[in-house]
Amino acid sequence: MRYIRASFVHLVRRLAMTQGGNTARRLVFVGSHLEPCLIQEEFPIPKLKSGEILGKFRMATICGSDLHTISGRRKEAVPSILGHEGIIEVIDHTRPTGAKMKKGDRLTFHVVNCCGECERCKDGLQQKCLSLFKYGHAPMTSDSQLNGCYASHIILHSGTHVSKIPDHVQDRIASPVNCALATMVNAVSGLDGRNPHRETSAVIQGCGLLGIYGCALLHEAGFNKVFCSDINPERLAMVSKFGGIPLVAGQQDPSSPKDNSVDAVIEVCGIRSVIPEGIKLLRPGGVYVLVGMVHPDSKMDVTAEQIIRKCITIKGIHNYGPQHLDDAVAFLSRTCSKYPHEELISPPYKLADFFTALQVSQKQTYYRVCVEP
């Protein structure tokens, strides 16, 4: 797939060497049908408005949703700055004196800027705010010129929730915390594996980054067994390092969970054909959490009778709220030495080498490929 012409890469490198102190570099997405579809440019950093934060990116990671946008499988407004996973260093801010923030702090941020006042926000669904603004997905406008992660800087709007990254947590492993990890924290919210009467178990369908995080989160939540299934045996090699039991999808072995035995199933693979198997595995009273099938090809083969007779709860999760981000940072802080988080993330690529980073990301050698703007 062609993202950026080779001659354009040389232009990117040249611009990278000439960036000044009052300018930002941004990689602008102009449409998947164009070549190049990504254009790098220098841009004067605007003056901050009240409540805003100017952050310099220390690290960003490439989420699968951005690969889909660049390839044309997913539609986003243009022109825009893609990228929503990242760690920033505070350069300046205009938040109130009591904001407990200073220059040099490392922050992650809620990918959604919400009003906090509408009925959805008050119901705890800030990610569905009636006036929602989403970083890395919104178009560039005169009022919002630096709003994605594939840039040297970002300006966070007034009201955007931020969390400070503890000093012992590396930029590279913290970069996906505000998308993949926070989403999985939301997905496992309310799932408690501690049962005094019997052993508990869960199945995660899909061994991408969300699946790996899910193994650790459920393990820490007290589940005795956490199975993770995938069609790719190579990706399953990471499961046991994060407290899970690997299963090759479609293959049966003595360690596989039995029908009607699993307390929770979490779908993160985005494939509708896994649903009947998940329904069979769930014990009466079990919970099915749907995360990955956020696309049109998601018609499920399940009957109301199956749900009713087994007293199943089906729960849909899309993104997360501010509290989940705080909990995700706390989880990473507690477990960054317990689990090999660094093995999930590639060595960093410069923004000038973004084309190479995209190619590596497509190969799925790493769970996330990181960019160091």
Secondary structure as UniProt FT lines:
FT   HELIX           6..17
FT   TURN            21..22
FT   STRAND          23..29
FT   TURN            32..33
FT   STRAND          38..44
FT   TURN            50..51
FT   STRAND          53..61
FT   HELIX           64..71
FT   STRAND          85..93
FT   HELIX           97..99
FT   TURN            103..104
FT   STRAND          106..109
FT   STRAND          112..113
FT   HELIX           119..122
FT   TURN            123..124
FT   HELIX           126..128
FT   TURN            130..131
FT   STRAND          133..134
FT   TURN            135..137
FT   TURN            142..143
FT   STRAND          153..156
FT   TURN            158..159
FT   STRAND          162..164
FT   TURN            167..168
FT   HELIX           171..174
FT   HELIX           175..178
FT   HELIX           180..188
FT   TURN            189..190
FT   TURN            196..197
FT   STRAND          201..205
FT   HELIX           209..220
FT   TURN            221..222
FT   STRAND          225..230
FT   HELIX           233..236
FT   TURN            237..238
FT   HELIX           239..242
FT   STRAND          245..248
FT   TURN            249..250
FT   TURN            254..255
FT   TURN            259..260
FT   STRAND          262..267
FT   HELIX           272..274
FT   HELIX           275..281
FT   STRAND          282..290
FT   HELIX           304..309
FT   TURN            310..311
FT   STRAND          313..316
FT   HELIX           322..335
FT   TURN            336..338
FT   HELIX           341..344
FT   STRAND          349..350
FT   HELIX           351..353
FT   HELIX           354..363
FT   STRAND          370..372
//
